[in-house]
Amino acid sequence: MTDTEEYRDHPVRSFVLTDGRGSASRRFSIDTLLIATGTDDPLPSTASRQARQLLALCSRLQSLVEVSALLGLSTSVVSVLASDLVDSHHLTWRHPIPQAETQSRDLLLEVLHGLRKL
């Protein structure tokens, strides 16, 4: 660490934020995309400050890892919090669109040679 970087410990432990749960009820990956649903239903009074911050950050499309970095929490904790927000219909999620599968170089060369023969 450099002199400008400082270690930051959270006064509340991760297991307290997740009510003792170690994993989410959904299978999120770090590139899962999250966005708030815009529902008018208020969050329950038991929602943590971190869950409220997560929901505010997801007013626009964010990946799980981005939200994790912005909140300064581990991705596993953010996964549990996000899963709770999805269950309460305050958040929606989707896997990112997979990148197109690239073709092998040999196949592309065969196509090129075939086109040149035309």
Residue, then its C-alpha position, 0 to 999 in steps of 0.5 A: m500500500t502506498d502512503t495515500e492508500e489507507y486500510r478501511d475496515h467495516p464496523v459491521r461484519s459481513f455476516v451481520l449484513t447478510d443475516g448470517r447467510g453465506s450465499a445468495s438464493r440466486r446464482f449471480s456471476i460477477d458480470t450479472l447486470l442489476i437495475a432497479t425496477g422503479t417500484d413505488d413500494p418502499l423498502p422494508s424498515t429492516a433493510s440495511r443501509q448497504a441494501r439502500q445504497l445498492l438500490a440507489l446505485c442500480s438506478r442505472l444498469q450496473s454489474l454486480v462487480e461494479v456495485s461491489a467496488l462502489l460499496g466497498l463490499s465483497t461480491s458475495v455480500v452484494s450477491v446476498l443483498a441483491s438477491d433479497l432486493v430481487d425477492s422484494h421486487h425492487l431489483t431485477w437482474r440478467h446475465p450479460i449478452p454473451q459475446a459472439e463466438t469467434q470462428s477459427r482462423d482456418l475456417l475463415l481462410e477457407v471461406l476467403h479462398g472459396l470467395r477468391k475462386l468465384 
